[in-house]
């Protein structure tokens, strides 16, 4: 499930980049902010832009797929 979030919901989030991010190529990175209700995802180059919020189950399925550990 993906839903839009309000400014109030995202103001106190703690964002981080993956340790797999290529710091030599700043044009290819996302940041995530996990919460008890799901995971927020944004483009690290445009932090004021759009964000996606996915459920914990959807994030777990994505990570499993992306890592090849399904």
C-alpha positions as CSV (number, residue, x, y, z in Angstrom):
1,X,0.0,0.0,0.0
2,X,1.2,3.5,-0.9
3,X,-0.3,6.6,0.6
4,X,0.4,10.4,0.6
5,X,1.7,11.9,3.8
6,X,1.2,15.3,5.3
7,X,3.9,17.8,6.2
8,X,3.2,17.1,9.9
9,X,3.8,13.4,9.5
10,X,7.2,13.8,7.9
11,X,8.6,16.7,9.9
12,X,10.2,14.7,12.7
13,X,11.4,11.7,10.6
14,X,15.0,10.5,10.8
15,X,16.3,9.9,7.3
16,X,19.3,7.8,6.3
17,X,20.9,6.5,3.1
18,X,21.8,2.9,2.5
19,X,25.4,1.9,3.3
20,X,25.4,0.5,-0.3
21,X,24.9,4.0,-1.8
22,X,27.7,5.1,-4.1
23,X,29.0,8.3,-2.6
24,X,31.1,9.0,-5.7
25,X,27.8,9.3,-7.7
26,X,25.5,11.7,-5.9
27,X,22.9,11.4,-8.6
28,X,21.7,7.9,-7.6
29,X,20.5,7.7,-4.0
30,X,17.4,7.4,-2.0
31,X,16.8,8.0,1.7
32,X,14.5,6.1,3.9
33,X,12.8,6.9,7.3
34,X,11.3,3.9,9.0
35,X,8.4,4.4,11.4
36,X,6.1,2.0,13.3
37,X,3.5,2.3,10.5
38,X,5.8,1.9,7.5
39,X,8.7,3.3,5.6
40,X,9.0,6.7,3.9
41,X,11.2,7.0,0.8
42,X,12.5,10.1,-0.9
43,X,15.1,11.3,-3.4
44,X,18.2,12.4,-1.6
45,X,18.9,15.1,-4.2
46,X,15.5,16.7,-3.8
47,X,14.5,16.2,-0.1
48,X,11.7,18.8,-0.4
49,X,10.1,16.9,-3.2
50,X,7.6,14.0,-3.3
51,X,7.9,11.1,-0.9
52,X,6.4,7.7,-0.9
53,X,5.1,5.9,2.2
54,X,4.8,2.1,2.1
55,X,3.5,-0.4,4.6
56,X,6.0,-2.5,6.6
57,X,4.8,-5.6,4.7
58,X,5.3,-3.9,1.3
59,X,8.8,-2.7,2.3
60,X,9.8,-6.2,3.5
61,X,8.6,-7.7,0.2
62,X,10.6,-5.0,-1.7
63,X,13.8,-5.6,0.2
64,X,13.4,-9.3,-0.1
65,X,13.0,-9.0,-3.9
66,X,15.8,-6.4,-4.3
67,X,18.3,-8.5,-2.4
68,X,17.3,-11.7,-4.1
69,X,16.3,-13.3,-0.9
70,X,12.6,-14.0,-1.6
